[in-house]
C-alpha cells in the first residue's frame, strides 16, 4: 500500500498547472520520456495561448524551455515526493507507487473545479444602480 502524502505537500505539488498536466498524463500512460512530456507541455501552452485560432506546432525553443522546466523544477519536486521515478541517463520518467496517493488530490481538485464552474442563476447576479436611477 502506498504511504500517504500530507495535504500541504500534495497541494504544493498540484499548485502548478504544468505539474497537474504531467500527473494527469501518467494516468493514461505510466512511462514517458522527458522529450515526450516537454513536447506535450509545449503543445498545451501554445493551445492555451491560441484558444480561438487553429493549433500550431510549438517551436523548438518552447519545447526546450518546457524541458528545462521539467528537468530543473517539476521532475525533481515529483521525484523528491516519490511520485515519479526519473532515470536521468535514459530520460525515462515512470510513475511510482506514491502516484496514487497524490492523484486522489488531483481528482478532488477536478471535482471542485467542475462544481465551481456551474452557471450561476440569474438571481445570483449583482444589480448596479446607474445614475438614471437617482432621484
Secondary structure as GFF3:
##gff-version 3
##sequence-region A 1 135
A	DSSP	alpha_helix	7	13	.	.	.	ID=ss1
A	DSSP	alpha_helix	17	28	.	.	.	ID=ss2
A	DSSP	beta_strand	31	33	.	.	.	ID=ss3
A	DSSP	alpha_helix	34	49	.	.	.	ID=ss4
A	DSSP	alpha_helix	60	69	.	.	.	ID=ss5
A	DSSP	pi_helix	70	74	.	.	.	ID=ss6
A	DSSP	alpha_helix	75	80	.	.	.	ID=ss7
A	DSSP	beta_strand	84	86	.	.	.	ID=ss8
A	DSSP	beta_strand	92	95	.	.	.	ID=ss9
A	DSSP	alpha_helix	99	116	.	.	.	ID=ss10
A	DSSP	three_ten_helix	122	124	.	.	.	ID=ss11
A	DSSP	three_ten_helix	131	133	.	.	.	ID=ss12
###
